[in-house]
Amino acid sequence: MAFVLLGVAFVLWLLFTLSDILFMVFVSIFLAVALEPPVHFLAKRGWRRGSATGVVFLGGLVLVIGFLWALAPLFVDQVNLLINAIPGVIDSLLSFLEDTFGFDLSEFDLENAGADIAGSLQSVGGVLVGGIVGLTASIGGFLLFSTTVALFSFYMIAELPQLQRTVLSFMPEDQQRRSLHIWDIAVEKMGGYIYSRLVLAVVSATFSTLFLTLLDVPFALSLGIWVGLLSQFIPVIGTYLAAILPAIVALSSNGTSTMIWVIIFFTAYQQVENYIFSPRITKRTMEIHPAVSVAAIFIGASLMGGIGVVLALPMTGIIQAIISESRKRHDVIVDEAGSEPEPLPET
């Protein structure tokens, strides 16, 4: 018993020590499953798996860079507008205090106030430097995580047939067939999820760009791309989160009325998407009850943070499909009127 307890303690310590690497491998497996359908499509048409994997990864990298490139001018412009608007905001605030509360600010010494602010900034300079160092470390950690996951996923996909043969060689014949069937289900569900999300993202981005252009909101294309991607890959609440940025841009550029129209549009579009677009596009890919979807998103966020939110629905779809394939279903004893099941006879 002592040796067993020591063995269990060692395994738990090893899992805790390697938790970061195991998490990277877990995310890499799901990324490999998501990118397998296009690689398999190219491989069936004569491409080598290594070349097909490289093309798919390059295409994904181009999409990410294009997304960031489209949004960069938007953020730079909004920061400049905010900086330029600060003096006007301060003047408006001072005028409001004088007119509303009768404060006499004519003797307000801006130079001494500026000196006091400068002294305060110097006192917190060390904290700011520490924050910058921490932010740099966070960016470096994110780049390391992304690079490691990309390498794991690339070699998993490129060497998938050899990897499958190696794993299947440790299983008897019936387990090999079941494992291959589970893999096919996982690839089908994940591929269907990615396909349906991309289609809905294109539709959402198109309608958002057209509406923002109609209202003469600046950076309509960038905002449309932002709404399209964020609304589809953060389920349930993605559209409302994505609508915050267009509303702020509309408020800063066109005023309150335009912001209200933007909020009304995205709220209405979310309902149209939920009841018209999404059921037709996803009916053959992801059939998950809404309550299960919300629970899966919260569980994914609790376990893995932001990555868990993105992976929650495809993971749930895969688990649900595997359970439905492995478990036999039976007829429910309910009559056509939908009454309660008939009681079983007494024995």
C-alpha positions in Angstrom: 0.0 0.0 0.0 2.9 2.4 0.7 4.4 1.8 -2.7 0.9 2.3 -4.3 0.4 5.6 -2.5 3.9 6.7 -3.5 3.2 5.7 -7.1 0.0 7.7 -7.1 1.7 10.7 -5.5 4.4 10.5 -8.2 1.9 10.4 -11.0 0.0 13.4 -9.6 3.2 15.3 -9.2 4.3 14.5 -12.7 0.9 15.6 -14.1 1.0 18.8 -12.2 4.6 19.5 -13.3 3.8 18.8 -17.0 0.3 20.4 -16.9 1.4 23.2 -19.3 2.8 20.8 -21.8 -0.2 18.5 -21.5 -2.5 21.5 -22.1 -0.5 22.4 -25.2 -0.8 18.8 -26.5 -4.6 18.8 -25.8 -5.1 22.1 -27.7 -2.8 20.8 -30.5 -5.0 17.7 -30.9 -8.1 19.8 -31.3 -6.4 22.1 -33.8 -5.2 19.0 -35.7 -8.7 17.6 -35.8 -10.0 21.0 -37.0 -7.4 21.3 -39.8 -7.6 17.7 -40.9 -10.6 18.0 -43.3 -8.9 20.5 -45.7 -5.6 18.6 -45.5 -7.4 15.4 -46.3 -9.2 17.1 -49.2 -5.9 18.1 -50.7 -4.3 14.7 -50.0 -7.1 12.9 -51.9 -6.2 15.0 -54.9 -2.6 13.9 -55.0 -0.9 16.4 -52.7 1.7 15.1 -50.2 0.4 15.5 -46.7 3.4 17.6 -45.7 2.8 20.1 -48.5 -1.0 20.1 -47.9 -0.5 20.8 -44.2 1.9 23.6 -45.0 -0.5 25.2 -47.4 -3.4 25.0 -44.9 -1.3 26.4 -42.1 0.0 29.2 -44.4 -3.6 30.0 -45.3 -4.6 30.2 -41.6 -1.6 32.5 -40.9 -2.6 34.8 -43.8 -6.1 35.0 -42.4 -4.9 35.9 -38.9 -2.4 38.5 -40.3 -5.1 40.0 -42.5 -7.5 40.2 -39.6 -5.0 42.1 -37.4 -4.0 44.3 -40.4 -7.6 45.3 -41.0 -8.1 46.2 -37.3 -4.8 48.0 -36.6 -5.8 51.3 -38.3 -9.1 51.2 -36.4 -7.4 51.0 -33.0 -4.7 53.6 -33.8 -7.3 56.0 -35.1 -9.6 55.6 -32.0 -6.6 56.1 -29.7 -5.7 59.3 -31.5 -9.3 60.5 -31.3 -9.3 59.8 -27.6 -6.1 61.7 -27.0 -7.3 64.7 -29.0 -10.6 64.7 -27.2 -9.2 64.8 -23.7 -8.8 68.7 -23.6 -12.3 69.2 -24.8 -13.6 66.7 -22.2 -11.8 68.5 -19.4 -13.2 71.9 -20.5 -16.7 70.4 -20.7 -16.3 68.9 -17.3 -15.1 72.2 -15.8 -18.0 74.1 -17.4 -20.5 71.5 -16.1 -19.2 71.9 -12.6 -19.3 75.7 -12.8 -22.8 75.8 -14.3 -24.4 73.1 -12.2 -22.8 73.3 -8.8 -21.5 76.9 -8.9 -17.9 75.9 -8.3 -15.5 78.9 -8.9 -12.7 77.4 -10.9 -11.2 80.6 -12.1 -8.4 80.5 -9.6 -7.6 76.9 -10.5 -3.8 76.7 -11.0 -3.2 74.4 -13.9 0.6 74.7 -13.6 0.7 73.5 -10.0 -1.9 70.8 -10.8 0.4 69.7 -13.6 3.4 69.6 -11.3 1.4 67.5 -8.8 0.3 65.1 -11.5 3.9 64.8 -12.7 5.1 64.0 -9.2 2.4 61.4 -8.8 3.4 59.8 -12.1 7.0 59.7 -11.0 6.0 58.0 -7.8 4.2 55.3 -9.6 6.8 55.0 -12.4 8.2 51.8 -10.9 4.7 50.2 -11.0 4.3 51.2 -14.6 7.6 49.8 -15.5 6.7 46.6 -13.7 3.5 46.4 -15.6 5.2 46.9 -18.9 7.7 44.1 -18.1 4.8 41.9 -17.1 2.9 42.6 -20.3 6.1 41.8 -22.3 6.4 38.5 -20.5 2.7 37.7 -21.2 3.2 38.5 -24.9 6.3 36.3 -25.0 4.5 33.5 -23.2 1.6 33.7 -25.7 4.0 33.6 -28.7 5.8 30.6 -27.2 2.4 28.8 -26.5 1.2 29.6 -30.1 4.4 28.4 -31.7 4.5 25.2 -29.7 0.9 24.4 -30.4 1.4 25.1 -34.1 4.5 22.8 -34.3 2.7 20.0 -32.4 -0.4 20.3 -34.7 1.7 20.5 -37.9 3.6 17.3 -37.2 0.4 15.5 -36.0 -1.4 16.3 -39.3 1.6 15.8 -41.6 2.5 12.4 -40.0 -1.1 11.3 -39.2 -1.1 8.0 -41.1 2.1 6.9 -39.4 0.8 8.1 -36.0 -2.4 6.2 -36.5 -0.6 3.0 -37.4 1.6 3.3 -34.3 -1.3 3.8 -32.0 -3.5 1.2 -33.6 -0.7 -1.4 -33.4 -1.2 -1.6 -29.6 -5.0 -2.5 -30.0 -6.8 -5.7 -31.0 -8.8 -5.6 -34.3 -12.2 -4.7 -32.9 -10.8 -1.8 -30.9 -8.9 -0.6 -34.0 -12.2 -0.3 -35.9 -13.9 1.5 -33.1 -11.0 3.9 -32.6 -11.0 4.7 -36.3 -14.7 5.2 -36.2 -14.4 7.6 -33.3 -11.7 9.5 -35.1 -13.8 9.9 -38.2 -16.7 11.2 -36.0 -14.4 13.7 -34.4 -13.0 15.0 -37.7 -16.5 15.2 -39.2 -18.0 17.1 -36.3 -15.1 19.5 -35.9 -14.9 20.1 -39.6 -18.6 20.7 -39.8 -18.3 23.1 -36.9 -15.5 25.1 -38.4 -17.2 25.2 -41.8 -20.5 26.4 -40.4 -18.8 29.0 -38.3 -16.9 30.4 -41.2 -20.0 30.6 -43.4 -21.9 32.4 -40.6 -18.9 34.7 -40.1 -18.9 35.7 -43.7 -22.6 36.3 -43.7 -22.4 38.4 -40.5 -19.4 40.4 -41.7 -21.1 41.1 -45.0 -24.4 42.4 -43.4 -22.4 44.3 -40.7 -20.2 46.0 -43.3 -23.1 47.0 -45.5 -25.1 48.4 -42.6 -22.2 50.4 -41.1 -21.4 51.7 -44.6 -25.0 52.8 -45.0 -24.7 54.8 -41.7 -21.4 56.3 -42.8 -19.5 54.8 -39.8 -15.7 54.9 -40.4 -13.7 51.6 -40.8 -16.9 49.8 -41.8 -15.0 46.9 -43.4 -12.7 46.4 -40.4 -15.6 46.6 -38.0 -17.5 44.1 -40.1 -14.6 41.6 -40.1 -14.3 42.1 -36.3 -18.0 41.4 -35.7 -18.1 38.4 -38.1 -15.2 36.5 -36.5 -15.8 37.4 -32.8 -19.6 36.7 -33.0 -19.1 33.2 -34.4 -16.1 31.9 -32.5 -17.4 33.2 -29.1 -20.8 31.4 -29.0 -24.1 32.8 -27.5 -22.8 36.2 -26.4 -20.2 36.8 -29.2 -22.4 39.2 -31.2 -23.2 41.4 -28.2 -19.5 41.6 -27.2 -18.5 42.3 -30.8 -21.1 45.1 -31.1 -19.5 47.1 -28.4 -16.6 48.4 -30.6 -18.9 49.5 -33.5 -21.1 51.3 -31.1 -18.2 53.2 -29.6 -16.8 54.1 -33.0 -20.3 55.2 -34.1 -20.7 57.3 -30.9 -17.3 59.0 -31.3 -17.7 59.8 -35.1 -21.5 60.2 -35.8 -23.1 60.8 -32.4 -25.6 59.2 -30.1 -28.4 58.5 -32.7 -26.0 56.5 -34.9 -24.8 54.5 -31.9 -28.5 53.6 -31.0 -29.1 52.4 -34.6 -26.0 50.2 -34.4 -27.1 48.6 -31.2 -30.6 48.0 -32.6 -29.2 46.5 -35.7 -26.9 44.0 -34.0 -29.6 43.0 -31.5 -32.1 42.4 -34.4 -29.5 40.6 -36.5 -28.6 38.2 -33.7 -32.3 37.1 -33.6 -32.4 36.7 -37.4 -29.2 34.6 -37.2 -30.5 32.5 -34.4 -33.8 31.6 -36.0 -33.1 31.8 -39.8 -29.4 31.5 -40.8 -27.9 29.3 -38.1 -30.5 26.5 -38.1 -30.2 26.0 -41.8 -26.4 26.1 -41.9 -25.7 24.1 -38.7 -28.5 21.5 -38.8 -26.3 18.8 -40.2 -23.1 19.8 -38.3 -23.8 20.7 -34.7 -27.1 19.7 -33.1 -26.6 20.7 -29.5 -29.4 21.9 -27.1 -29.1 25.6 -26.2 -28.9 24.8 -22.5 -26.2 22.3 -23.1 -24.3 24.9 -25.2 -24.4 27.5 -22.4 -23.3 25.0 -19.8 -20.5 23.8 -22.0 -19.2 27.3 -22.6 -19.1 28.0 -18.8 -17.4 24.7 -18.1 -14.8 25.4 -20.9 -14.1 28.9 -19.6 -13.7 27.6 -16.1 -11.3 24.9 -17.1 -9.2 26.5 -19.9 -10.1 30.2 -20.0 -10.6 31.8 -23.4 -9.4 28.8 -25.3 -12.0 26.7 -23.5 -14.8 29.1 -24.7 -13.8 28.5 -28.3 -13.4 24.7 -27.9 -16.5 24.2 -25.8 -19.0 23.6 -28.5 -16.9 21.4 -30.9 -15.8 19.3 -27.9 -19.4 18.9 -26.8 -20.5 18.0 -30.3 -17.7 15.3 -30.5 -18.6 13.8 -27.1 -22.3 13.8 -27.9 -21.7 12.1 -31.3 -19.5 9.5 -29.7 -22.1 8.7 -27.0 -24.9 8.5 -29.6 -22.8 6.1 -31.7 -21.7 3.9 -28.9 -24.9 3.7 -26.9 -28.0 2.0 -28.2 -31.2 4.1 -28.1 -34.7 2.7 -27.2 -38.2 3.9 -27.9 -39.8 6.1 -25.2 -43.1 4.8 -23.8 -45.2 7.9 -24.5 -48.5 7.9 -26.3 -49.1 10.2 -29.3 -50.9 12.8 -27.1 -47.7 13.4 -25.2 -49.0 12.1 -21.8 -46.9 10.6 -19.1 -45.4 7.1 -19.6 -47.8 4.3 -18.7 -46.9 2.6 -15.4 -45.4 -0.8 -15.6 -47.7 -3.7 -14.5 -47.2 -4.9 -10.9 -45.4 -8.2 -10.5 
